[in-house]
Amino acid sequence: MERRSGIAGPCIVVAVALSAVIAVTAQASPEIVSCYKTVKVEGVYKGHYKNKTCTEKASEEEVDLGGRANKYEFDAGEKWTVKGKTVKLVSAEVDVVCSKSAGSGTVLTPTQLSGVFRFNGCTEQSSEPLPIGCNTYPESLEKDEINTRRLIGVIGEGAGGEVLVSFTRQAGTEPAPQESFAEFQCGGPVTSFNIYGTLSGRWTEAVNKTTKKGGIDFAVGTGEQALIEQFSNPISDELEEDPATLESTQSYKFADKYEMRQE
């Protein structure tokens, strides 16, 4: 693997990562649907949907004036939590393994999630004689914890028809793959690593099924693994970068029942 130095490289890689997100968004047919029953307002309903899975839309007149059948609404603020076991972050420069992960967030729209992840028990495996801890915050060396910044997950469809969720840094309500995904150091005041780009995984829960559970499998060859690890060369002090991959299986739990719908 050829290593690049300087700052010209990120522009090319970010363009590729951004195009991957745009491609997923453009062809996206899957969406998260979380329905709830509304209450009557002056004897009528004001919901945008007429069935409990939010598949049958109400007419504009029913929404504006109120009706009797449009009882349901999509919940765009639904909370979710996530947990997982082993997390592997691998590049040519560093090999980090974390024992578990957790996170939380909200549903922004039927095709977007927002949230943060925490990876715990993180150690650099290539260090000698024993693995050393890796941390987002150097003052918390005993925690061995890597935290992501707030991310946005775009729900889309892969080439084989599978449901994918592609996470990048969130800037407002938009994906920003050129901005820092996560930062960490291993072993105290040594080289700092910055991760950015796009992390895509396959949705593992059944689609078109009402449930509170979900899951994403992040694996090499699944979706678009377009992460970049940036670091400062300790000898030349120049910025260098390597492609990186993240492998982990994440289990999601939603506050209310939802459906990952795929036509």
Rosetta blueprint (number, residue, H / E / L):
1 M L
2 E L
3 R L
4 R E
5 S E
6 G L
7 I L
8 A L
9 G H
10 P H
11 C H
12 I H
13 V H
14 V H
15 A H
16 V H
17 A H
18 L H
19 S H
20 A H
21 V H
22 I H
23 A H
24 V H
25 T H
26 A H
27 Q L
28 A L
29 S L
30 P L
31 E E
32 I E
33 V E
34 S L
35 C E
36 Y E
37 K E
38 T L
39 V L
40 K L
41 V E
42 E L
43 G L
44 V E
45 Y E
46 K L
47 G L
48 H L
49 Y E
50 K L
51 N L
52 K L
53 T L
54 C L
55 T L
56 E L
57 K E
58 A L
59 S L
60 E H
61 E H
62 E H
63 V H
64 D H
65 L H
66 G L
67 G E
68 R L
69 A L
70 N L
71 K L
72 Y E
73 E E
74 F E
75 D L
76 A L
77 G L
78 E L
79 K E
80 W E
81 T E
82 V E
83 K E
84 G E
85 K L
86 T L
87 V E
88 K E
89 L E
90 V E
91 S L
92 A L
93 E L
94 V L
95 D E
96 V E
97 V E
98 C E
99 S L
100 K E
101 S E
102 A E
103 G E
104 S E
105 G E
106 T E
107 V E
108 L E
109 T E
110 P L
111 T L
112 Q E
113 L E
114 S E
115 G E
116 V E
117 F E
118 R E
119 F E
120 N E
121 G L
122 C L
123 T E
124 E E
125 Q L
126 S L
127 S L
128 E L
129 P L
130 L L
131 P L
132 I E
133 G E
134 C E
135 N E
136 T L
137 Y L
138 P H
139 E H
140 S H
141 L H
142 E H
143 K H
144 D L
145 E L
146 I E
147 N E
148 T E
149 R L
150 R L
151 L E
152 I E
153 G E
154 V E
155 I E
156 G E
157 E E
158 G L
159 A L
160 G L
161 G L
162 E L
163 V E
164 L E
165 V E
166 S E
167 F E
168 T E
169 R E
170 Q E
171 A E
172 G L
173 T L
174 E E
175 P E
176 A L
177 P L
178 Q L
179 E L
180 S E
181 F E
182 A E
183 E E
184 F E
185 Q E
186 C E
187 G L
188 G L
189 P L
190 V L
191 T L
192 S E
193 F E
194 N E
195 I E
196 Y E
197 G E
198 T E
199 L E
200 S E
201 G E
202 R E
203 W E
204 T L
205 E L
206 A L
207 V L
208 N L
209 K L
210 T E
211 T E
212 K E
213 K E
214 G E
215 G E
216 I E
217 D E
218 F E
219 A L
220 V L
221 G L
222 T L
223 G L
224 E L
225 Q E
226 A E
227 L E
228 I E
229 E E
230 Q E
231 F E
232 S E
233 N L
234 P L
235 I L
236 S L
237 D L
238 E L
239 L E
240 E E
241 E E
242 D E
243 P E
244 A E
245 T E
246 L E
247 E E
248 S E
249 T E
250 Q E
251 S E
252 Y E
253 K E
254 F E
255 A E
256 D E
257 K E
258 Y E
259 E E
260 M E
261 R E
262 Q L
263 E L
